[in-house]
C-alpha cells in the first residue's frame, strides 16, 4: 500500500508540475519584477480553462495523497 501511495504521489507531482508549466500567460521575465501591464483583465476560455481546472484537481489530489501517506506512516 505504501508503494502505491508513493507512486501516486510521484505521478500527481509530475502532472502538477507539467500542468503548471503549460499555463503560459505570454508574459516575459519583465512582468515578474513589476514591468508587466496589470491593467488588463483576461478571462480563461476553452482549453486554457480546462487546464486551469485540471491543475486545481491535481493539486487537491496531491495534498490528499500526501495526507494519506502521512496518516499511513
PyMOL Python script that loads the backbone (N, CA, C, O; Angstrom):
from pymol import cmd

cmd.read_pdbstr("""\
ATOM      1  N   UNK A   1       0.822  -1.194   0.000  1.00  0.00           N
ATOM      2  CA  UNK A   1       0.000   0.000   0.000  1.00  0.00           C
ATOM      3  C   UNK A   1       0.864   1.255   0.000  1.00  0.00           C
ATOM      4  O   UNK A   1       0.551   2.236  -0.674  1.00  0.00           O
ATOM      5  N   UNK A   2       1.962   1.212   0.769  1.00  0.00           N
ATOM      6  CA  UNK A   2       2.839   2.375   0.819  1.00  0.00           C
ATOM      7  C   UNK A   2       3.474   2.652  -0.537  1.00  0.00           C
ATOM      8  O   UNK A   2       3.599   3.807  -0.943  1.00  0.00           O
ATOM      9  N   UNK A   3       3.871   1.597  -1.237  1.00  0.00           N
ATOM     10  CA  UNK A   3       4.468   1.772  -2.554  1.00  0.00           C
ATOM     11  C   UNK A   3       3.471   2.398  -3.520  1.00  0.00           C
ATOM     12  O   UNK A   3       3.832   3.272  -4.308  1.00  0.00           O
ATOM     13  N   UNK A   4       2.218   1.953  -3.461  1.00  0.00           N
ATOM     14  CA  UNK A   4       1.180   2.522  -4.316  1.00  0.00           C
ATOM     15  C   UNK A   4       0.992   4.006  -4.024  1.00  0.00           C
ATOM     16  O   UNK A   4       0.850   4.802  -4.952  1.00  0.00           O
ATOM     17  N   UNK A   5       0.991   4.388  -2.749  1.00  0.00           N
ATOM     18  CA  UNK A   5       0.812   5.795  -2.390  1.00  0.00           C
ATOM     19  C   UNK A   5       1.990   6.646  -2.849  1.00  0.00           C
ATOM     20  O   UNK A   5       1.800   7.767  -3.320  1.00  0.00           O
ATOM     21  N   UNK A   6       3.202   6.119  -2.715  1.00  0.00           N
ATOM     22  CA  UNK A   6       4.369   6.871  -3.163  1.00  0.00           C
ATOM     23  C   UNK A   6       4.373   7.048  -4.678  1.00  0.00           C
ATOM     24  O   UNK A   6       4.728   8.114  -5.180  1.00  0.00           O
ATOM     25  N   UNK A   7       3.980   6.009  -5.402  1.00  0.00           N
ATOM     26  CA  UNK A   7       3.894   6.119  -6.861  1.00  0.00           C
ATOM     27  C   UNK A   7       2.801   7.103  -7.246  1.00  0.00           C
ATOM     28  O   UNK A   7       2.983   7.899  -8.167  1.00  0.00           O
ATOM     29  N   UNK A   8       1.669   7.060  -6.551  1.00  0.00           N
ATOM     30  CA  UNK A   8       0.585   8.011  -6.817  1.00  0.00           C
ATOM     31  C   UNK A   8       1.038   9.443  -6.541  1.00  0.00           C
ATOM     32  O   UNK A   8       0.672  10.366  -7.269  1.00  0.00           O
ATOM     33  N   UNK A   9       1.830   9.624  -5.496  1.00  0.00           N
ATOM     34  CA  UNK A   9       2.341  10.955  -5.173  1.00  0.00           C
ATOM     35  C   UNK A   9       3.297  11.445  -6.259  1.00  0.00           C
ATOM     36  O   UNK A   9       3.249  12.611  -6.650  1.00  0.00           O
ATOM     37  N   UNK A  10       4.161  10.563  -6.745  1.00  0.00           N
ATOM     38  CA  UNK A  10       5.088  10.952  -7.806  1.00  0.00           C
ATOM     39  C   UNK A  10       4.356  11.297  -9.106  1.00  0.00           C
ATOM     40  O   UNK A  10       4.711  12.257  -9.789  1.00  0.00           O
ATOM     41  N   UNK A  11       3.344  10.515  -9.436  1.00  0.00           N
ATOM     42  CA  UNK A  11       2.595  10.764 -10.665  1.00  0.00           C
ATOM     43  C   UNK A  11       1.826  12.079 -10.571  1.00  0.00           C
ATOM     44  O   UNK A  11       1.825  12.865 -11.518  1.00  0.00           O
ATOM     45  N   UNK A  12       1.174  12.320  -9.435  1.00  0.00           N
ATOM     46  CA  UNK A  12       0.439  13.576  -9.289  1.00  0.00           C
ATOM     47  C   UNK A  12       1.387  14.775  -9.242  1.00  0.00           C
ATOM     48  O   UNK A  12       1.052  15.845  -9.751  1.00  0.00           O
ATOM     49  N   UNK A  13       2.558  14.611  -8.640  1.00  0.00           N
ATOM     50  CA  UNK A  13       3.527  15.709  -8.596  1.00  0.00           C
ATOM     51  C   UNK A  13       4.018  16.032 -10.008  1.00  0.00           C
ATOM     52  O   UNK A  13       4.108  17.202 -10.379  1.00  0.00           O
ATOM     53  N   UNK A  14       4.334  15.013 -10.790  1.00  0.00           N
ATOM     54  CA  UNK A  14       4.788  15.245 -12.160  1.00  0.00           C
ATOM     55  C   UNK A  14       3.688  15.885 -13.002  1.00  0.00           C
ATOM     56  O   UNK A  14       3.954  16.794 -13.788  1.00  0.00           O
ATOM     57  N   UNK A  15       2.462  15.416 -12.839  1.00  0.00           N
ATOM     58  CA  UNK A  15       1.344  16.009 -13.574  1.00  0.00           C
ATOM     59  C   UNK A  15       1.080  17.441 -13.162  1.00  0.00           C
ATOM     60  O   UNK A  15       0.761  18.287 -13.997  1.00  0.00           O
ATOM     61  N   UNK A  16       1.214  17.716 -11.875  1.00  0.00           N
ATOM     62  CA  UNK A  16       1.005  19.076 -11.379  1.00  0.00           C
ATOM     63  C   UNK A  16       2.073  20.017 -11.921  1.00  0.00           C
ATOM     64  O   UNK A  16       1.764  21.134 -12.337  1.00  0.00           O
ATOM     65  N   UNK A  17       3.311  19.578 -11.918  1.00  0.00           N
ATOM     66  CA  UNK A  17       4.400  20.395 -12.462  1.00  0.00           C
ATOM     67  C   UNK A  17       4.171  20.666 -13.944  1.00  0.00           C
ATOM     68  O   UNK A  17       4.318  21.798 -14.405  1.00  0.00           O
ATOM     69  N   UNK A  18       3.811  19.630 -14.683  1.00  0.00           N
ATOM     70  CA  UNK A  18       3.584  19.793 -16.126  1.00  0.00           C
ATOM     71  C   UNK A  18       2.416  20.726 -16.413  1.00  0.00           C
ATOM     72  O   UNK A  18       2.499  21.564 -17.311  1.00  0.00           O
ATOM     73  N   UNK A  19       1.335  20.590 -15.665  1.00  0.00           N
ATOM     74  CA  UNK A  19       0.169  21.435 -15.928  1.00  0.00           C
ATOM     75  C   UNK A  19       0.434  22.891 -15.554  1.00  0.00           C
ATOM     76  O   UNK A  19      -0.084  23.800 -16.202  1.00  0.00           O
ATOM     77  N   UNK A  20       1.230  23.117 -14.524  1.00  0.00           N
ATOM     78  CA  UNK A  20       1.578  24.496 -14.166  1.00  0.00           C
ATOM     79  C   UNK A  20       2.484  25.106 -15.237  1.00  0.00           C
ATOM     80  O   UNK A  20       2.308  26.265 -15.612  1.00  0.00           O
ATOM     81  N   UNK A  21       3.445  24.335 -15.726  1.00  0.00           N
ATOM     82  CA  UNK A  21       4.351  24.857 -16.746  1.00  0.00           C
ATOM     83  C   UNK A  21       3.657  25.103 -18.076  1.00  0.00           C
ATOM     84  O   UNK A  21       4.092  25.956 -18.850  1.00  0.00           O
ATOM     85  N   UNK A  22       2.580  24.369 -18.354  1.00  0.00           N
ATOM     86  CA  UNK A  22       1.853  24.559 -19.609  1.00  0.00           C
ATOM     87  C   UNK A  22       0.969  25.799 -19.586  1.00  0.00           C
ATOM     88  O   UNK A  22       0.482  26.223 -20.635  1.00  0.00           O
ATOM     89  N   UNK A  23       0.753  26.382 -18.431  1.00  0.00           N
ATOM     90  CA  UNK A  23      -0.095  27.571 -18.325  1.00  0.00           C
ATOM     91  C   UNK A  23       0.739  28.825 -18.554  1.00  0.00           C
ATOM     92  O   UNK A  23       1.030  29.571 -17.618  1.00  0.00           O
ATOM     93  N   UNK A  24       1.114  29.045 -19.789  1.00  0.00           N
ATOM     94  CA  UNK A  24       1.895  30.240 -20.092  1.00  0.00           C
ATOM     95  C   UNK A  24       0.950  31.417 -20.260  1.00  0.00           C
ATOM     96  O   UNK A  24      -0.079  31.313 -20.928  1.00  0.00           O
ATOM     97  N   UNK A  25       1.302  32.515 -19.658  1.00  0.00           N
ATOM     98  CA  UNK A  25       0.478  33.703 -19.741  1.00  0.00           C
ATOM     99  C   UNK A  25       0.966  34.651 -20.824  1.00  0.00           C
ATOM    100  O   UNK A  25       0.361  35.700 -21.044  1.00  0.00           O
ATOM    101  N   UNK A  26       2.039  34.301 -21.498  1.00  0.00           N
ATOM    102  CA  UNK A  26       2.548  35.173 -22.538  1.00  0.00           C
ATOM    103  C   UNK A  26       3.337  36.344 -21.989  1.00  0.00           C
ATOM    104  O   UNK A  26       3.675  37.261 -22.738  1.00  0.00           O
ATOM    105  N   UNK A  27       3.638  36.338 -20.710  1.00  0.00           N
ATOM    106  CA  UNK A  27       4.395  37.433 -20.129  1.00  0.00           C
ATOM    107  C   UNK A  27       5.825  36.983 -19.924  1.00  0.00           C
ATOM    108  O   UNK A  27       6.083  35.844 -19.536  1.00  0.00           O
ATOM    109  N   UNK A  28       6.730  37.868 -20.182  1.00  0.00           N
ATOM    110  CA  UNK A  28       8.141  37.553 -20.061  1.00  0.00           C
ATOM    111  C   UNK A  28       8.638  37.742 -18.647  1.00  0.00           C
ATOM    112  O   UNK A  28       7.853  37.837 -17.703  1.00  0.00           O
ATOM    113  N   UNK A  29       9.948  37.797 -18.510  1.00  0.00           N
ATOM    114  CA  UNK A  29      10.583  37.951 -17.214  1.00  0.00           C
ATOM    115  C   UNK A  29      10.337  39.336 -16.643  1.00  0.00           C
ATOM    116  O   UNK A  29      10.376  39.515 -15.425  1.00  0.00           O
ATOM    117  N   UNK A  30      10.087  40.313 -17.491  1.00  0.00           N
ATOM    118  CA  UNK A  30       9.847  41.680 -17.020  1.00  0.00           C
ATOM    119  C   UNK A  30       8.603  41.792 -16.155  1.00  0.00           C
ATOM    120  O   UNK A  30       8.559  42.616 -15.242  1.00  0.00           O
ATOM    121  N   UNK A  31       7.596  40.980 -16.427  1.00  0.00           N
ATOM    122  CA  UNK A  31       6.368  41.020 -15.643  1.00  0.00           C
ATOM    123  C   UNK A  31       6.591  40.479 -14.239  1.00  0.00           C
ATOM    124  O   UNK A  31       5.842  40.808 -13.319  1.00  0.00           O
ATOM    125  N   UNK A  32       7.608  39.658 -14.070  1.00  0.00           N
ATOM    126  CA  UNK A  32       7.908  39.115 -12.748  1.00  0.00           C
ATOM    127  C   UNK A  32       8.348  40.213 -11.796  1.00  0.00           C
ATOM    128  O   UNK A  32       8.043  40.169 -10.604  1.00  0.00           O
ATOM    129  N   UNK A  33       9.056  41.185 -12.316  1.00  0.00           N
ATOM    130  CA  UNK A  33       9.587  42.260 -11.481  1.00  0.00           C
ATOM    131  C   UNK A  33       8.765  43.531 -11.565  1.00  0.00           C
ATOM    132  O   UNK A  33       9.264  44.609 -11.240  1.00  0.00           O
ATOM    133  N   UNK A  34       7.523  43.429 -11.992  1.00  0.00           N
ATOM    134  CA  UNK A  34       6.627  44.581 -11.980  1.00  0.00           C
ATOM    135  C   UNK A  34       6.584  45.344 -13.279  1.00  0.00           C
ATOM    136  O   UNK A  34       6.003  46.428 -13.324  1.00  0.00           O
ATOM    137  N   UNK A  35       7.165  44.835 -14.323  1.00  0.00           N
ATOM    138  CA  UNK A  35       7.179  45.554 -15.586  1.00  0.00           C
ATOM    139  C   UNK A  35       6.006  45.240 -16.490  1.00  0.00           C
ATOM    140  O   UNK A  35       5.872  45.838 -17.558  1.00  0.00           O
ATOM    141  N   UNK A  36       5.166  44.326 -16.087  1.00  0.00           N
ATOM    142  CA  UNK A  36       4.046  43.926 -16.940  1.00  0.00           C
ATOM    143  C   UNK A  36       2.865  44.862 -16.821  1.00  0.00           C
ATOM    144  O   UNK A  36       2.752  45.619 -15.857  1.00  0.00           O
ATOM    145  N   UNK A  37       1.990  44.809 -17.802  1.00  0.00           N
ATOM    146  CA  UNK A  37       0.782  45.623 -17.801  1.00  0.00           C
ATOM    147  C   UNK A  37      -0.288  44.895 -17.004  1.00  0.00           C
ATOM    148  O   UNK A  37      -0.811  43.879 -17.462  1.00  0.00           O
ATOM    149  N   UNK A  38      -0.618  45.391 -15.834  1.00  0.00           N
ATOM    150  CA  UNK A  38      -1.587  44.725 -14.968  1.00  0.00           C
ATOM    151  C   UNK A  38      -2.971  45.335 -15.077  1.00  0.00           C
ATOM    152  O   UNK A  38      -3.870  44.948 -14.330  1.00  0.00           O
ATOM    153  N   UNK A  39      -3.169  46.278 -15.988  1.00  0.00           N
ATOM    154  CA  UNK A  39      -4.463  46.938 -16.075  1.00  0.00           C
ATOM    155  C   UNK A  39      -5.473  46.151 -16.901  1.00  0.00           C
ATOM    156  O   UNK A  39      -6.667  46.443 -16.833  1.00  0.00           O
ATOM    157  N   UNK A  40      -5.040  45.176 -17.668  1.00  0.00           N
ATOM    158  CA  UNK A  40      -5.975  44.419 -18.495  1.00  0.00           C
ATOM    159  C   UNK A  40      -6.457  43.171 -17.752  1.00  0.00           C
ATOM    160  O   UNK A  40      -5.691  42.505 -17.056  1.00  0.00           O
ATOM    161  N   UNK A  41      -7.726  42.882 -17.916  1.00  0.00           N
ATOM    162  CA  UNK A  41      -8.323  41.699 -17.303  1.00  0.00           C
ATOM    163  C   UNK A  41      -8.663  40.720 -18.407  1.00  0.00           C
ATOM    164  O   UNK A  41      -9.289  41.079 -19.404  1.00  0.00           O
ATOM    165  N   UNK A  42      -8.245  39.488 -18.219  1.00  0.00           N
ATOM    166  CA  UNK A  42      -8.439  38.470 -19.235  1.00  0.00           C
ATOM    167  C   UNK A  42      -9.107  37.253 -18.613  1.00  0.00           C
ATOM    168  O   UNK A  42      -8.697  36.805 -17.542  1.00  0.00           O
ATOM    169  N   UNK A  43     -10.119  36.716 -19.262  1.00  0.00           N
ATOM    170  CA  UNK A  43     -10.761  35.509 -18.754  1.00  0.00           C
ATOM    171  C   UNK A  43     -10.203  34.298 -19.479  1.00  0.00           C
ATOM    172  O   UNK A  43      -9.772  34.383 -20.629  1.00  0.00           O
ATOM    173  N   UNK A  44     -10.220  33.185 -18.793  1.00  0.00           N
ATOM    174  CA  UNK A  44      -9.769  31.928 -19.400  1.00  0.00           C
ATOM    175  C   UNK A  44     -10.917  31.331 -20.205  1.00  0.00           C
ATOM    176  O   UNK A  44     -12.073  31.362 -19.782  1.00  0.00           O
ATOM    177  N   UNK A  45     -10.582  30.790 -21.366  1.00  0.00           N
ATOM    178  CA  UNK A  45     -11.610  30.186 -22.208  1.00  0.00           C
ATOM    179  C   UNK A  45     -11.084  28.914 -22.830  1.00  0.00           C
ATOM    180  O   UNK A  45      -9.886  28.783 -23.083  1.00  0.00           O
ATOM    181  N   UNK A  46     -11.965  27.991 -23.072  1.00  0.00           N
ATOM    182  CA  UNK A  46     -11.633  26.776 -23.803  1.00  0.00           C
ATOM    183  C   UNK A  46     -10.619  25.893 -23.100  1.00  0.00           C
ATOM    184  O   UNK A  46     -10.787  25.514 -21.941  1.00  0.00           O
ATOM    185  N   UNK A  47      -9.565  25.576 -23.833  1.00  0.00           N
ATOM    186  CA  UNK A  47      -8.537  24.662 -23.338  1.00  0.00           C
ATOM    187  C   UNK A  47      -7.828  25.256 -22.129  1.00  0.00           C
ATOM    188  O   UNK A  47      -7.477  24.536 -21.194  1.00  0.00           O
ATOM    189  N   UNK A  48      -7.616  26.570 -22.147  1.00  0.00           N
ATOM    190  CA  UNK A  48      -6.936  27.222 -21.033  1.00  0.00           C
ATOM    191  C   UNK A  48      -7.732  27.063 -19.731  1.00  0.00           C
ATOM    192  O   UNK A  48      -7.145  26.850 -18.670  1.00  0.00           O
ATOM    193  N   UNK A  49      -9.047  27.163 -19.807  1.00  0.00           N
ATOM    194  CA  UNK A  49      -9.879  26.990 -18.624  1.00  0.00           C
ATOM    195  C   UNK A  49      -9.865  25.548 -18.140  1.00  0.00           C
ATOM    196  O   UNK A  49      -9.817  25.306 -16.934  1.00  0.00           O
ATOM    197  N   UNK A  50      -9.906  24.587 -19.055  1.00  0.00           N
ATOM    198  CA  UNK A  50      -9.851  23.165 -18.678  1.00  0.00           C
ATOM    199  C   UNK A  50      -8.514  22.823 -18.035  1.00  0.00           C
ATOM    200  O   UNK A  50      -8.465  22.053 -17.076  1.00  0.00           O
ATOM    201  N   UNK A  51      -7.433  23.387 -18.554  1.00  0.00           N
ATOM    202  CA  UNK A  51      -6.113  23.154 -17.982  1.00  0.00           C
ATOM    203  C   UNK A  51      -6.023  23.734 -16.580  1.00  0.00           C
ATOM    204  O   UNK A  51      -5.422  23.132 -15.690  1.00  0.00           O
ATOM    205  N   UNK A  52      -6.616  24.899 -16.384  1.00  0.00           N
ATOM    206  CA  UNK A  52      -6.657  25.526 -15.061  1.00  0.00           C
ATOM    207  C   UNK A  52      -7.436  24.650 -14.074  1.00  0.00           C
ATOM    208  O   UNK A  52      -6.992  24.445 -12.944  1.00  0.00           O
ATOM    209  N   UNK A  53      -8.589  24.138 -14.494  1.00  0.00           N
ATOM    210  CA  UNK A  53      -9.387  23.273 -13.629  1.00  0.00           C
ATOM    211  C   UNK A  53      -8.666  21.957 -13.351  1.00  0.00           C
ATOM    212  O   UNK A  53      -8.731  21.440 -12.235  1.00  0.00           O
ATOM    213  N   UNK A  54      -7.983  21.414 -14.347  1.00  0.00           N
ATOM    214  CA  UNK A  54      -7.221  20.189 -14.178  1.00  0.00           C
ATOM    215  C   UNK A  54      -6.080  20.391 -13.183  1.00  0.00           C
ATOM    216  O   UNK A  54      -5.768  19.491 -12.404  1.00  0.00           O
ATOM    217  N   UNK A  55      -5.459  21.572 -13.209  1.00  0.00           N
ATOM    218  CA  UNK A  55      -4.392  21.890 -12.261  1.00  0.00           C
ATOM    219  C   UNK A  55      -4.930  21.927 -10.838  1.00  0.00           C
ATOM    220  O   UNK A  55      -4.267  21.452  -9.916  1.00  0.00           O
ATOM    221  N   UNK A  56      -6.104  22.477 -10.648  1.00  0.00           N
ATOM    222  CA  UNK A  56      -6.717  22.520  -9.316  1.00  0.00           C
ATOM    223  C   UNK A  56      -7.014  21.107  -8.823  1.00  0.00           C
ATOM    224  O   UNK A  56      -6.761  20.780  -7.664  1.00  0.00           O
ATOM    225  N   UNK A  57      -7.553  20.271  -9.711  1.00  0.00           N
ATOM    226  CA  UNK A  57      -7.856  18.886  -9.334  1.00  0.00           C
ATOM    227  C   UNK A  57      -6.575  18.143  -8.956  1.00  0.00           C
ATOM    228  O   UNK A  57      -6.553  17.405  -7.971  1.00  0.00           O
ATOM    229  N   UNK A  58      -5.510  18.337  -9.734  1.00  0.00           N
ATOM    230  CA  UNK A  58      -4.242  17.686  -9.417  1.00  0.00           C
ATOM    231  C   UNK A  58      -3.673  18.174  -8.096  1.00  0.00           C
ATOM    232  O   UNK A  58      -3.101  17.385  -7.344  1.00  0.00           O
ATOM    233  N   UNK A  59      -3.817  19.451  -7.800  1.00  0.00           N
ATOM    234  CA  UNK A  59      -3.326  19.987  -6.532  1.00  0.00           C
ATOM    235  C   UNK A  59      -4.076  19.366  -5.356  1.00  0.00           C
ATOM    236  O   UNK A  59      -3.472  19.025  -4.339  1.00  0.00           O
ATOM    237  N   UNK A  60      -5.389  19.220  -5.498  1.00  0.00           N
ATOM    238  CA  UNK A  60      -6.186  18.600  -4.433  1.00  0.00           C
ATOM    239  C   UNK A  60      -5.793  17.131  -4.270  1.00  0.00           C
ATOM    240  O   UNK A  60      -5.664  16.645  -3.147  1.00  0.00           O
ATOM    241  N   UNK A  61      -5.606  16.429  -5.377  1.00  0.00           N
ATOM    242  CA  UNK A  61      -5.173  15.028  -5.311  1.00  0.00           C
ATOM    243  C   UNK A  61      -3.799  14.897  -4.667  1.00  0.00           C
ATOM    244  O   UNK A  61      -3.565  13.979  -3.880  1.00  0.00           O
ATOM    245  N   UNK A  62      -2.885  15.815  -5.000  1.00  0.00           N
ATOM    246  CA  UNK A  62      -1.542  15.781  -4.432  1.00  0.00           C
ATOM    247  C   UNK A  62      -1.591  15.945  -2.913  1.00  0.00           C
ATOM    248  O   UNK A  62      -0.930  15.207  -2.182  1.00  0.00           O
ATOM    249  N   UNK A  63      -2.371  16.907  -2.445  1.00  0.00           N
ATOM    250  CA  UNK A  63      -2.488  17.130  -0.999  1.00  0.00           C
ATOM    251  C   UNK A  63      -3.153  15.936  -0.330  1.00  0.00           C
ATOM    252  O   UNK A  63      -2.745  15.533   0.759  1.00  0.00           O
ATOM    253  N   UNK A  64      -4.168  15.366  -0.964  1.00  0.00           N
ATOM    254  CA  UNK A  64      -4.862  14.218  -0.392  1.00  0.00           C
ATOM    255  C   UNK A  64      -3.936  13.014  -0.272  1.00  0.00           C
ATOM    256  O   UNK A  64      -3.919  12.350   0.765  1.00  0.00           O
ATOM    257  N   UNK A  65      -3.170  12.726  -1.314  1.00  0.00           N
ATOM    258  CA  UNK A  65      -2.249  11.591  -1.275  1.00  0.00           C
ATOM    259  C   UNK A  65      -1.159  11.835  -0.250  1.00  0.00           C
ATOM    260  O   UNK A  65      -0.763  10.909   0.459  1.00  0.00           O
ATOM    261  N   UNK A  66      -0.665  13.062  -0.156  1.00  0.00           N
ATOM    262  CA  UNK A  66       0.355  13.376   0.844  1.00  0.00           C
ATOM    263  C   UNK A  66      -0.181  13.189   2.259  1.00  0.00           C
ATOM    264  O   UNK A  66       0.539  12.713   3.137  1.00  0.00           O
ATOM    265  N   UNK A  67      -1.427  13.555   2.484  1.00  0.00           N
ATOM    266  CA  UNK A  67      -2.039  13.357   3.806  1.00  0.00           C
ATOM    267  C   UNK A  67      -2.213  11.863   4.104  1.00  0.00           C
ATOM    268  O   UNK A  67      -1.994  11.421   5.233  1.00  0.00           O
ATOM    269  N   UNK A  68      -2.607  11.089   3.086  1.00  0.00           N
ATOM    270  CA  UNK A  68      -2.754   9.653   3.276  1.00  0.00           C
ATOM    271  C   UNK A  68      -1.415   8.993   3.615  1.00  0.00           C
ATOM    272  O   UNK A  68      -1.353   8.095   4.455  1.00  0.00           O
ATOM    273  N   UNK A  69      -0.352   9.442   2.957  1.00  0.00           N
ATOM    274  CA  UNK A  69       0.983   8.910   3.281  1.00  0.00           C
ATOM    275  C   UNK A  69       1.353   9.271   4.723  1.00  0.00           C
ATOM    276  O   UNK A  69       1.902   8.447   5.455  1.00  0.00           O
ATOM    277  N   UNK A  70       1.052  10.492   5.116  1.00  0.00           N
ATOM    278  CA  UNK A  70       1.361  10.930   6.483  1.00  0.00           C
ATOM    279  C   UNK A  70       0.589  10.107   7.514  1.00  0.00           C
ATOM    280  O   UNK A  70       1.144   9.732   8.547  1.00  0.00           O
ATOM    281  N   UNK A  71      -0.667   9.829   7.246  1.00  0.00           N
ATOM    282  CA  UNK A  71      -1.501   9.067   8.170  1.00  0.00           C
ATOM    283  C   UNK A  71      -1.043   7.603   8.211  1.00  0.00           C
ATOM    284  O   UNK A  71      -1.057   6.981   9.274  1.00  0.00           O
ATOM    285  N   UNK A  72      -0.640   7.055   7.068  1.00  0.00           N
ATOM    286  CA  UNK A  72      -0.245   5.656   6.986  1.00  0.00           C
ATOM    287  C   UNK A  72       1.084   5.381   7.688  1.00  0.00           C
ATOM    288  O   UNK A  72       1.346   4.249   8.097  1.00  0.00           O
ATOM    289  N   UNK A  73       1.907   6.386   7.828  1.00  0.00           N
ATOM    290  CA  UNK A  73       3.225   6.182   8.458  1.00  0.00           C
ATOM    291  C   UNK A  73       3.126   5.940   9.913  1.00  0.00           C
ATOM    292  O   UNK A  73       4.145   5.752  10.579  1.00  0.00           O
TER     293      UNK A  73
END
""", "prot")
cmd.dss("prot")
cmd.show_as("cartoon", "prot")
cmd.util.cbc("prot")
cmd.orient("prot")
